[in-house]
């Protein structure tokens, strides 16, 4: 009964507001920013509970991604694995993850975020736990490939949910919260994994972390529904959300229409889509250098013992978690003060990538523990300034929300191709081309190229 009442109230209010919303949408067509016609409900913030459960999923997801890099030195010792082979093991997650982003994005636009993300989260948690039983390099490769397949729905589904649950003015901030949670997961992975390894060994460490993901999956199933279907959502909050979404003012019906497969394949006709993938390739390369090789760099180059690695490897991700929120607020602030949404997102990303390039290049020539830790922390901070805008860019670069998950996943596909190359190229550079100094120079060059692409190339919207 409550559900029918909510739908009715919102439908009536939309009819009353539609002309004013359409006028606002037209005047803001360049920026794709719409000031909500309904006031923000002070005591009704259910939308932030959605961000909370997404953040929990993201944190546990990144615990599973980051724990292997912490255990890598011990696994290499126990299984007699070299740097190059470990690079292949570390990258085996990324290749299937990157490829699965493509069909996953379409599936989310077609069938909805709730079902696809629940299936993915439950599956990746089981696979993460099974990693504790691996005893050969081939077993690790197979399980990490399976983990990559299962984890692909996370960010496209989160982006789709955020696009449904938040007005335009809050999307980057909301995105920044659960992206920051990934940094928290990465920050917690070294100390938690280190403690678990000391207490119960690295096999049981994988099993414990996998169990945490199952709890987050249960929370998602209990809480998430589309806004109009969520009986716990107050009508005032639903009206605030909907009246602040520019696409609804101009095209209410198309918002809920599913995306046909032929429409998805047609997206690749646009040069902007290929530009997104190329820029993301370069930007994500840097991140996956951190997530896969940072503990080994600290242990082998800076001569930290495992205990100190567990502590100092967390610093960059803690700084990154702060930067994600700051960067999201910065791009929202630029839009609020009149800048076109696409331009605001691109400029924040480009500046972030430029600063990251400078810190990575400086790290290549640093000396001593203090310099290395400081520069690596600064590098993750500057990189993370782009994270919220990176995902919010998918909502700013399209004309309707129907293919938001698809564009986000296509962009992420390009990013994870870069992420797949980073562990292998780093391992090869360390073994054959000058060690970590060369690897850091390559990462810096990738970040510099990303700055050029985001700052000067991605200027046209996708007309869908």
C-alpha positions in Angstrom: 0.0 0.0 0.0 2.8 2.4 0.9 4.6 1.6 -2.4 1.5 2.5 -4.5 1.1 5.8 -2.6 4.7 6.8 -3.2 4.5 6.1 -6.9 1.2 8.1 -7.2 2.5 11.1 -5.3 5.7 11.3 -7.4 3.8 10.9 -10.6 1.4 13.8 -9.7 4.3 16.0 -8.7 6.1 15.2 -11.9 3.1 16.4 -14.0 3.0 19.6 -11.9 6.8 20.2 -12.2 7.5 19.0 -15.7 7.2 22.3 -17.5 9.6 24.0 -15.1 12.0 21.1 -15.1 12.0 21.1 -18.9 12.8 24.8 -19.0 15.6 24.2 -16.5 16.9 21.3 -18.5 17.0 23.4 -21.7 18.9 26.3 -20.0 21.3 23.8 -18.5 21.8 21.6 -21.5 25.4 22.5 -21.9 26.3 21.7 -18.3 23.9 18.8 -17.9 23.4 20.2 -14.4 19.9 20.8 -12.9 19.1 22.5 -9.7 16.5 20.3 -7.9 13.1 21.9 -8.1 12.1 20.2 -4.8 13.9 21.1 -1.6 16.4 18.7 0.0 14.5 16.7 2.7 16.4 17.3 6.0 15.4 14.2 7.8 15.2 11.8 4.9 18.5 10.5 3.6 17.9 6.9 2.5 19.9 7.5 -0.6 23.1 7.7 1.5 22.3 4.3 2.9 22.6 3.0 -0.6 26.0 4.6 -0.8 26.8 3.0 2.5 26.1 -0.5 1.3 28.0 0.2 -2.0 30.9 1.4 0.1 30.9 -1.8 2.1 30.8 -3.9 -1.0 33.6 -1.8 -2.5 35.8 -2.1 0.6 35.5 -5.9 0.8 36.0 -6.2 -2.9 39.3 -4.4 -2.7 40.4 -6.4 0.3 40.1 -9.4 -2.0 42.0 -7.6 -4.8 44.8 -6.3 -2.6 45.5 -9.3 -0.4 47.4 -11.3 -2.9 50.0 -8.5 -3.4 50.6 -8.6 0.4 51.1 -12.4 0.4 53.1 -12.4 -2.8 56.6 -12.5 -1.3 55.6 -15.5 0.9 53.9 -17.2 -2.0 56.8 -16.6 -4.2 59.1 -18.1 -1.6 56.9 -21.1 -0.9 56.1 -22.0 -4.5 59.5 -20.9 -6.0 57.9 -18.2 -8.3 59.9 -15.5 -9.9 59.0 -11.8 -10.5 57.8 -12.3 -14.1 55.6 -15.3 -13.2 54.2 -13.4 -10.2 53.5 -10.5 -12.6 51.5 -12.9 -14.7 49.6 -14.2 -11.7 48.9 -10.7 -10.5 47.6 -9.6 -13.9 45.5 -12.7 -14.4 42.7 -11.0 -12.4 42.7 -8.0 -14.7 42.4 -9.5 -18.2 39.1 -11.3 -17.6 37.9 -8.4 -15.4 38.5 -6.0 -18.3 36.8 -8.1 -20.9 33.8 -8.9 -18.7 33.1 -5.2 -18.2 31.7 -5.1 -21.7 28.9 -7.6 -21.4 28.4 -6.7 -17.7 27.6 -3.1 -18.4 25.0 -4.0 -21.0 23.5 -6.6 -18.7 23.1 -4.0 -15.9 21.4 -1.6 -18.3 19.2 -4.4 -19.5 18.3 -6.3 -16.3 19.1 -3.8 -13.5 21.8 -3.3 -10.9 20.4 -5.3 -8.0 20.3 -8.7 -9.6 23.6 -8.5 -11.4 25.6 -7.0 -8.6 24.2 -9.6 -6.1 25.3 -12.5 -8.3 28.7 -11.0 -8.8 29.3 -10.2 -5.1 28.3 -13.6 -3.9 30.4 -15.3 -6.6 33.6 -13.2 -6.0 33.4 -13.8 -2.3 33.3 -17.6 -2.8 36.2 -17.5 -5.3 38.2 -15.2 -2.9 37.9 -17.8 -0.2 38.8 -20.7 -2.5 42.1 -18.9 -3.3 43.4 -20.2 0.1 43.4 -23.7 -1.3 45.8 -22.8 -4.2 49.2 -24.5 -4.2 50.4 -24.0 -7.7 50.9 -21.1 -10.1 48.3 -22.4 -12.4 45.7 -22.7 -9.6 46.4 -19.1 -8.6 46.0 -18.0 -12.2 42.7 -19.8 -12.6 41.2 -18.5 -9.4 42.4 -14.9 -10.0 40.8 -15.1 -13.5 37.6 -16.3 -11.9 37.8 -13.4 -9.4 38.1 -10.9 -12.2 35.1 -12.3 -14.0 33.0 -12.2 -10.8 34.0 -8.7 -9.7 33.2 -7.0 -13.1 29.7 -5.8 -12.1 30.8 -3.8 -9.1 31.5 -0.3 -10.5 29.0 -0.3 -13.5 26.3 -1.4 -11.1 27.3 1.2 -8.5 27.3 3.9 -11.2 23.9 2.8 -12.4 22.6 2.9 -8.8 24.1 6.3 -8.1 22.6 7.7 -11.3 19.2 6.5 -10.2 19.4 7.5 -6.5 21.0 11.0 -6.6 20.3 14.3 -8.2 22.9 15.6 -10.6 24.5 18.0 -8.1 25.3 15.1 -5.6 26.5 12.4 -8.0 30.2 13.0 -7.9 30.2 13.3 -4.1 28.2 10.1 -3.8 30.5 8.3 -6.2 33.5 9.7 -4.3 32.3 8.0 -1.1 32.2 4.5 -2.4 35.3 5.0 -4.5 37.0 6.2 -1.3 35.9 2.9 0.3 38.0 1.1 -2.3 41.0 3.0 -0.9 40.0 2.1 2.6 39.9 -1.5 1.5 43.4 -1.2 0.0 44.6 0.6 3.1 43.2 -2.2 5.3 44.4 -5.0 3.2 48.1 -4.8 4.1 47.6 -4.6 7.9 44.7 -7.1 8.0 46.4 -9.5 5.7 49.7 -9.2 7.6 48.0 -9.9 10.9 46.1 -12.9 9.5 49.2 -14.3 7.8 51.1 -14.1 11.1 48.2 -15.7 13.1 46.8 -18.3 10.7 49.0 -18.3 7.6 48.3 -16.9 4.1 45.8 -19.7 3.0 43.4 -19.0 5.9 43.8 -15.2 5.3 42.1 -15.6 1.9 39.3 -17.6 3.4 38.5 -15.0 6.1 38.5 -12.1 3.7 36.2 -14.0 1.3 33.7 -14.5 4.1 33.4 -10.7 4.7 32.2 -10.3 1.1 29.3 -12.7 1.7 28.1 -10.5 4.6 28.2 -7.4 2.3 26.2 -9.2 -0.4 23.5 -10.0 2.1 23.2 -6.3 3.0 22.9 -5.4 -0.7 20.0 -7.8 -1.2 18.2 -6.6 1.8 18.5 -2.8 1.1 18.7 -2.1 -2.6 15.7 -1.5 -4.8 15.1 1.1 -7.5 13.9 4.4 -5.9 10.3 4.2 -7.0 10.2 0.6 -5.8 11.8 1.2 -2.4 8.9 1.2 0.2 11.2 2.7 2.9 11.9 5.8 0.8 10.0 8.9 1.8 8.1 10.6 -1.1 9.8 13.9 -0.4 13.2 12.4 -0.9 12.1 10.6 -4.1 10.8 13.9 -5.4 14.1 15.7 -4.5 16.1 13.0 -6.3 14.0 13.0 -9.5 13.5 16.7 -9.8 17.3 17.2 -9.7 18.0 14.8 -12.6 18.2 16.7 -15.9 17.4 13.6 -18.0 14.1 13.1 -16.4 12.9 16.6 -17.2 13.5 16.0 -20.9 12.8 12.3 -21.3 11.0 10.5 -18.4 10.0 7.5 -20.5 13.4 6.7 -21.9 15.0 6.6 -18.4 13.4 3.3 -17.5 13.7 1.7 -21.0 16.2 -1.1 -21.2 19.2 -1.0 -23.6 19.0 -3.3 -26.7 22.1 -5.2 -27.7 22.2 -3.5 -31.1 22.2 -0.1 -29.4 25.1 -1.1 -27.2 27.2 -2.3 -30.1 26.4 1.0 -31.9 28.3 2.9 -29.1 31.6 1.8 -30.6 31.0 4.0 -33.7 31.8 7.1 -31.7 35.4 8.2 -31.5 34.7 9.6 -28.0 34.2 6.0 -26.7 37.6 5.0 -28.1 39.1 8.1 -26.5 37.6 7.2 -23.2 39.1 3.7 -23.3 42.6 5.0 -24.3 42.7 7.7 -21.6 41.5 5.2 -19.0 44.2 2.7 -20.1 46.9 5.2 -19.2 45.3 6.4 -16.0 44.5 2.9 -14.5 48.0 1.6 -15.4 49.3 3.8 -12.5 46.8 2.5 -10.0 47.6 -1.1 -10.8 51.3 -0.5 -10.4 50.4 0.4 -6.8 47.9 -2.3 -6.1 50.1 -5.2 -7.5 53.7 -4.2 -6.8 53.8 -1.7 -3.9 54.4 -4.2 -1.1 57.2 -5.9 -3.1 58.8 -2.6 -3.9 58.8 -1.6 -0.3 60.2 -5.0 0.8 62.8 -5.6 -2.0 64.0 -2.0 -2.8 63.4 -0.1 0.4 64.2 -3.2 2.6 61.1 -3.0 4.8 60.3 -6.2 6.7 56.8 -7.7 6.3 55.6 -6.0 9.5 56.6 -2.6 8.2 55.2 -3.3 4.8 51.9 -3.9 6.3 52.0 -0.5 8.0 53.6 1.7 5.3 51.8 0.2 2.4 48.5 1.5 3.9 49.6 5.1 3.9 49.1 5.8 0.1 45.6 4.4 0.2 44.5 6.3 3.3 45.6 9.5 1.6 43.8 8.3 -1.5 40.6 7.9 0.3 40.7 11.5 1.4 41.6 12.7 -2.1 38.7 10.8 -3.7 36.1 12.8 -1.7 38.0 16.1 -2.2 38.3 15.6 -6.0 34.6 14.7 -6.2 33.6 17.9 -4.3 36.0 20.0 -6.5 34.3 18.9 -9.8 30.8 19.3 -8.3 31.9 22.8 -7.1 33.0 23.8 -10.6 29.7 22.7 -12.0 27.7 24.5 -9.3 29.6 27.7 -10.3 28.7 27.4 -14.0 31.2 25.2 -15.6 30.0 22.6 -18.1 29.9 19.2 -16.4 32.0 17.5 -19.1 34.6 20.2 -18.9 34.7 20.1 -15.1 35.1 16.4 -14.9 37.9 16.3 -17.6 39.9 19.2 -16.1 39.9 17.6 -12.6 41.1 14.3 -14.1 43.7 16.0 -16.3 45.2 18.0 -13.4 45.2 14.9 -11.2 47.1 12.9 -13.8 49.6 15.6 -14.4 50.4 15.9 -10.7 50.7 12.1 -10.4 53.1 12.0 -13.3 55.4 14.4 -11.5 55.3 12.4 -8.2 55.9 9.1 -10.0 58.9 10.5 -11.9 60.3 11.9 -8.6 59.8 8.5 -6.9 62.0 6.9 -9.5 65.0 9.0 -8.3 64.2 9.1 -4.6 66.6 7.8 -1.9 65.6 6.5 1.6 62.6 5.2 3.3 61.1 8.6 4.2 61.3 10.0 0.6 59.9 6.8 -0.9 57.0 6.6 1.5 56.2 10.3 1.2 56.3 10.4 -2.6 54.3 7.2 -3.0 51.7 8.6 -0.7 51.6 11.8 -2.6 51.3 9.9 -5.8 48.2 8.0 -4.7 46.7 11.2 -3.3 47.0 13.1 -6.6 45.9 10.0 -8.6 42.8 9.7 -6.4 41.7 13.3 -6.9 40.5 12.0 -10.3 38.6 8.9 -9.2 35.2 10.4 -8.5 35.3 12.5 -11.7 36.5 9.4 -13.7 33.2 7.6 -12.9 31.0 10.7 -13.0 32.4 11.5 -16.4 30.2 8.6 -17.7 27.1 10.4 -16.6 28.3 13.7 -18.1 29.4 12.5 -21.5 26.0 10.9 -22.6 22.7 12.5 -23.3 20.4 10.0 -21.5 20.9 7.7 -18.5 19.9 4.6 -20.5 23.5 3.6 -21.3 25.3 5.0 -18.3 26.4 1.6 -17.0 27.5 0.6 -20.5 29.6 3.7 -21.0 31.1 3.4 -17.5 31.9 -0.3 -18.1 33.4 0.4 -21.6 35.6 3.1 -20.0 36.5 0.7 -17.2 37.4 -2.0 -19.8 40.0 0.3 -21.3 41.3 1.1 -17.8 41.7 -2.5 -16.9 43.5 -3.2 -20.1 46.1 -0.8 -18.7 45.7 -2.5 -15.4 46.4 -5.9 -17.0 49.6 -4.6 -18.6 50.9 -2.9 -15.4 51.8 -6.0 -13.4 53.4 -7.8 -16.4 55.3 -4.7 -17.7 56.5 -4.0 -14.2 57.7 -7.5 -13.6 59.6 -7.5 -16.9 61.1 -4.1 -16.2 62.2 -5.2 -12.7 63.8 -8.5 -14.1 65.3 -7.2 -17.3 65.3 -3.4 -17.8 66.7 -1.6 -14.8 64.5 -2.6 -11.9 61.9 -0.5 -10.2 63.4 2.8 -11.4 62.4 1.9 -15.0 59.0 0.7 -13.8 58.3 4.0 -12.1 59.4 6.0 -15.1 56.9 4.0 -17.3 54.1 4.6 -14.8 54.9 8.4 -14.8 54.9 8.5 -18.6 51.5 6.8 -18.6 50.0 9.3 -16.2 51.4 12.2 -18.3 49.8 10.8 -21.4 46.5 10.4 -19.5 46.6 14.1 -18.6 47.0 15.0 -22.3 44.1 12.8 -23.4 41.7 14.0 -20.7 42.7 17.6 -21.0 42.8 18.0 -24.8 41.1 15.2 -26.6 37.8 14.2 -24.9 35.7 17.2 -25.7 32.6 15.8 -27.5 29.6 14.2 -25.9 28.2 10.9 -27.1 24.8 11.7 -28.7 22.8 8.9 -27.1 
